[in-house]
Amino acid sequence: MTDQEIDQRIYDLYDEYCHTEMDRRTFLQRASAITIAGVSGLAMAQALLPRYAEAQTISFTDDRIKATYVDYESAGGTSGEMRGYLVAPTTEGPHPAVLVIHENRGLNPYIEDVARRLAADGFLALAPDGLSPVGGYPGNDDDGKILQKSLDQTKLKQDFLNSAVYLKDHELSNGKLGATGFCWGGGTTNFLAVEMGDDLKAGAPFYGAAPKTAEEVAKITAPIHIHAAEDDKRINAMWPDFEAALKGNGKTYEHFVYPGTRHGFHNNSTPRYNEAAADLAWERVVKLFQDNLA
C-alpha cells in the first residue's frame, strides 16, 4: 500500500501511537473503525507498521565495512554501562566519526542499517542502544517504545553524551565528530550540539525537537543541517522560535523542508518513506560530514 492510499486520519493516529503510550492493539482497534472508499482503516494501519527485513540497504557482510557490538562505560547514565553498534570502513583509518541516534524505541534494524550506510561512505559510525542498560532493544518497536519512555530521560541523554565522547576518542576515529538522529534522535542531536560545543563538528537532526531556550542555542558551535517533513505539525511548530534563536546568535545552519513528506520520511521500512526526499537528504548529510569531519 502506497503513501497516497493511506488516509490522513490513519497517519494522525499512527503519529499518536508512535509518540504516546498508546499500544498496538489500541492503534489497530481505532484504525479499524475507519473505512475509506471500501478500504479498511485496519489494512492501512497494518501497512504503516515497519518491515525491517525488507528495508535493509547495506548487508552486515558487505565487504566495505566491519560491524560489531561494543560495550563501554557511561558514568552518570542509566546503569553506568552502554552498548552500541560500531561499524568501521575496511579502508585504513583513522576515519571521521558519526554518532547515529535512534528514535524513541531503541536500536532497531533501521538505525543499524543507517550506521552501515555511513561506514560504507567512509565514516566510523556508532549507533548506541539507549535500552542496553535495561536489556537492550527488545526485538519489536512496541515494547521498545514503552521501555524507553520508562527510563530517566536525563540519564538516557547522558548515555548518549558519553557515547559521543567514546566515539570521538576511539582509536579508529580521527577525533572529528558528527551526529545525526531521527525523531527522538533528532532532538538528541540538537541536545549534543548544545552540550558538546566545539567537540561536535557537525549535526544533522531529522524531524527532532528543538532546544528549549535561546540560551541553549547560544551554546551551539557546530554547523547544523535541520531536515524537516512538510507535514509534521508537532515538530514544525517549534521551528520559528528555533530559527529566531539561531539567527539571533549568529549560528551556521540550514533548514531543509521536503515537500510532500511526513514525519519519518527517511525510514524506508514503512510507507511514510519518501525515496526522493530521503535520498536528497542523505546526500546533504554525507556532504555536511565530509566537509566538516575529514
N, C-alpha and C positions, 0 to 999 in steps of 0.2 A: 504494500500500500504506500502510495507516494504522499509527500507533504501536502499537496494540493487536495488530496482526497480526504484529509482528516479535518473535521470541523473545529473551528476556533474554540468552541466550548470544551472540547476534549483536550486541546492544548492547554487551556487555562486550568483545567482540572489536573492535568499532568504536572504543570508547574507547581500547583499547590501540593500535590503528592510528593514531589521531589524536595520541597523546601519546608515542609511541615511534618508533624508527627503522623500524618495520615498513612495507614498501612496499605499494602497492595489490595487486600480484599475490599476495603472501603473504596479505593480508587476504582476498581473494576465494577463494583456494585453501582456506584454513582454514574459511571460511564454507561452502564447497560440500560439506564433509564432514558438515554438519548438515542433517537433514531433519526437519521437524515437521509431522505430520498431512498428509503428502503435499506440503507446500510446501518448495521448495528453499531452503536457507540462502543459496545464491548469489543468488537473487532478492531475499531480504530484505536482504542486504548491498548489492546494487546500488541498492536503494530508498533507502538511507541516504546515498548519495553526493550532494553538493549539486547543485541545479539552479538556478543563479543567475538565468538569464533569466526563469524563471517566478516568481521571488521579488521582483522589483523592485516597490516600492510608490510611489516618487516618481521621475518621469522627470527626466533631466538637462535636459530642455527645459521643465520646469514653470515657469510664469511668476512663481511666488513666490520663486524662487531664481536665483542665478547661480553656476555651478560652474566652477572652473578648477584647473589644476595649478600649484603654486608651488614654486620652489627657494629654499633659504635655507642659511645657514652653520650648521655644527654642530660647534663646536670640541670635541675630545676624543671624538668619535663614531667610527663605523666608517671614514669617509673624510674627515670634515671638511665634508661637504655632505649635505643632505637634500632630499627631495621629498615633497610632500603634496598631498592633495585638499582644496582650500579651497572651502567653499560658504557664500555670504553671502545673507541675505534681500535682496530687491529694495526693501524699505522703507528709509527714510532711517536711517542709523546715527548714532552708534556702537551696537553690539549686544553683549549679553552673549556670552561666548566659551566654547565647549566643545571640548575635545580628545577625539577618538574613537580608541580604541586597538584595533588588530586582534588577532586570535588568533595562533596560533603558525605562521602561514603567509603573512604579508604582507598587503598591502592588496587584498583580494578584492572582488568586486562587492557582496557583502552589506554590508561595512563602508562602502563608498562610499554605499550606499543609506541606512544609518543616519545618515551625515553629512547627506544631503539631507533626511531626516526632521527633524533638528534645525533646519536652516535654514528649513524650511517652518514651524516653530514659533517662528521669530524669533531664533534663535541664529546667531552666526558660528561655523561648525564647521570644524575642521581634522582630517583623517584622515591622519596621516603613514604613509608606507610604509617600514617598517624595512628592507626589502630594496632600497630605491632606491640606496644606495651600492654595491651589487653587481649592479645591472642591473634592479632592481625586481621586483614580483610577476610570476612567470613565466607566468601565464595558467592555471595549474592548482594546486590545493592540495597535491598530492603533491610536486612539485618545490619549491613554496614552503616546505613543512614542512622538507624536507631543507636547503634553503638557509638558512632562519632558524636552524636548530639549529647550522649550521656557523659562525655568527658569534660573535664575542666578546660574551658577554651583558652584560658591564659597559659596553662601548662602545655596544651596542644600546640599553640603557636610558638612557645619556647622550644618545643621539639623540632619545629621546622627552622627556627633560627639556628639552633645547634647543628641541624643537618646542613644548613648553608655554610656554616663555618667549617664543618668536617669536609665538605666537598671542596671548598676553596683551598684548604690546606692539604688536600690529598696528594700523594706522591705523583700521581698521573696528571694533576692539574697544573696549568701554567700560572695559577694564582689569580686569574681574572674570572670573576663570577657573574653569571646572568641568572635570571629566574623567569619562569613562565608558569602560569597556572590557570585553572578553569573553574568558574563559578566560585565556590569557597576558596579554591586555589588561586583564583584571580584576586580576590580580596587579600589573601595571604601574601601574594606577590607584592601588592601595594604596602602591606604591613612591613615586609622585609625592606622595601625601598626606604621606608621611614626609619626603621630601626638600624639598618646597616650603614647608612650614609655612604662614604667613599668605598666601602668594602663591596658594595654591589655596583657593577659597572653598567648594567642594562636590565630593564624589566619589561615583560610583555604580558600583562594581565588580560585574560579573556573574560568578559562579562562578569567582573568581580566587584564587590563592594568597595567604595571609595574610602580613603581615610576620613575619620570623623570630623577633624578640625583643620583649619588653615595652619595652625601651629604645627601639626603633624606634617602637613605637606611641605612646610618650610624646611624640614629636615632632609628631604629628598635631594640627592645629588645626581643620581643616575638618570640618563635619558629613559623616558617611559613611552612605550607604544601601547595605547589602550585600544583593544579590539572589542567592538560592541555590536550586538544584533539590533536591527531596526525595530523589531517587535519585542521589546523587553522592558516593560513599564517599570518594574521594580528597580532594576539597575540603572536605567536611563534617567530616572528621576533624581539620582544622585549626581549626575554629570554637571549641571550648571554650577553648583557650589564647588565641586572638584575643579572644574575648569577655571573658575574665578580665583581659587587659591593657587593653582599652578601658574596662571598668568601674573597674579599679584606678587608672587615670589620669584618670578623670572625663571621658571623651570623649563627644561627642554622636554617637550612631549609632542606626540602626535596622537590624534583621536580618529580612529577609523570606524565608520559605521557601514555595515554591509547591507545593502538594500535587499529586501525580501527575505531576511533571515530572522530566526528566532533564537532565544537563549539556548545555548548548547549546539550551535550550528557547526562547530568544529568536530563534534563527536560523531564519528562515522558508523556508530553501532545502532542508531535509530533514525527514523525518517526526519527528524529535526535537522539532520546533516544536510548542509548545502555545499556540494562539491566545489563549485566555482569559488565561492566565498572562502571556504576552508583552505583551498589551495593558494589563493591570493594572500590570505592572512599568514599562512605558513611561510611563503616566500619572504614576506616582510619580516617575520620573526627571525628567520635564518640570517637575513641580511643585517638586521639590527645587531645580532650577536657576532656575526663576522666582523662588522665594522668596529665593535667596541671591546671585543674579548680577545681577538687574535694577537 
